[in-house]
Amino acid sequence: MLSPETRGRWAAALVVCAIFFVFAGDGIGGYFTPDDMMNFYKAWAASPAELLHQDRPVAQAVYRVMFALFGLHPLPFRLVAFVLLLANLALLYRFCLRLAGSREIAALACLLGVYHAHLADLYYSSGTYYDLLCWLFVLWFFDYYAGIRAQSRFPNGRQTAALVALYGLALGSKEMAVMLLVDVPVYELLYQKNLAGWLRRGAWFWWLSLPLTGWYAAAKLTGPHAMTANPDYAPQFSAHAFFTGWRHYLDDLFYGAIPFNTTKIVVLFAVMLALAVYTKRREMLFGWVIAVAGALPVVFIPPRGFFAIYLTLPGWFLFAASTLTLLRDSLLDRLPGWAAAFGARPEQLALFAALALILVPVDRWRKPIGNSWVAGNYQSIRAVLDPLSRGAPLRRGARVLFLQDPFDPGDWILSNMFRLYFRDETLRVDRVKEHPELAAAATTYDRVYVLDGMELRVISR
């Protein structure tokens, strides 16, 4: 016989999981996107040594193993993505429970974070393993670290090695993990209140991670393949870039309900900070740091999809859940006692139910907008891979010519798809769109195609 408290926890977990699968579950049956072809090709074509020097080598290694095992079959990639999403949801609960010390706040944070229509990239694309893995290792790190510190102990040698390993895995998944070097001292300041003692006796993880981070930053920011050489990743350190980035991401976060401008952004962050300081709620202060400061690695670069600030969302969810309980406790004295069957105070169950009733219709309304790009992206890949699966094989080192295709000049996606499908890095794909003179030499190619809209046709063999 389950206790009322256990029944309450299971009921909350079932509601959260039900919302997740109702809204995001169709992503399990998703297909590949153009970004997937780029990621798979980079992981497959590189040597093991080259793989270590690539951007985000941990996620690239996962892609390499997945492709070696399953080839271009989308279902295993989607299943792994959903395993990561569910694991991250569980870690979000643990993260909020550690910091707030409240199962209610942790459950509310999961209810807030279980689905967001503008995170469609996470639910429908296998190209976001970088973000999913980074969240996994960062929150795993925090759960492990906070568990040690909750016992008033500093990490010993074995635990320090495990923490450095988790940080390295997070950093190798996505560069936003570098904020752990800020978050850990802030945690010590807020929760242990002995920053100087920690720096002297317990900060071995931090000191060991500094040279690792320096080496990583040098590899990312210098040399011929530096990320900053790409205009899409080149930061612009200015107030204009800061507020432009935040307007973009806050519009996604709040579903466009608030027309943010510079003044409203400043007011929002100031009110959040003032509320956390006034109430002396440590989890709200820590959530504010993660939400606001955690976005600094991306807010100064050209805006991109909402998933780019995925790693900062635990801070938003923690802050919002704590604020909701604070407001509830301030405004309501009590609610009917029927909630005792779930081992919760009436107001706890009422707030959980009210938030679910608000979020479900909002998520349902926004889902078509958030995943409007999905069908077209899937079809652009399926239009090539499906005919290839029905067609004749190509010899190794074959030459292929596209007389027409819808992709931009300079886009390597057709080359990536053909090489991945035939597992032949020597296969060559040329495009008349890039080299018009090749049309006259079509008869010298092993196969000539036209990709007209979403239909792949063989012109000659």
Secondary structure, DSSP 4 states (H G I P E B T S, - for coil): ---HHHHHHHHHHHHHHHHHHHHHGGGGG----HHHHHHHHHHHHS-HHHHHTSSSHHHHHHHHHHHHHH-S-HHHHHHHHHHHHHHHHHHHHHHHHHHH--HHHHHHHHHHHS--GGGHHHHH-GGGHHHHHHHHHHHHHHHHHHHHHTTT----HHHHHHHHHHHHHHHHH-GGGGGHHHHHHHHIIIII--HHHHHHHT-HHHHHHHHHHHHHHHHHHSSTT-GGGSGGG----SHHHHHHHHHHHHHHHTTT-S---HHHHHHHHHHHHHHHHHHT-HHHHHHHHHHHGGGHHHHTSPP--GGGGGGGHHHHHHHHHHHHHHHHHHH-----GGGGGGTS-HHHHHHHHHHHHHHHHHHHHHHHHHTTTHHHHHHHHHHHHHHHHHS----TT-EEEEEE-SSPTT--HHHHHHHHHHT-TT-EEEETTT-GGGGGGGGGSSEEEEEETTEEEEEE-
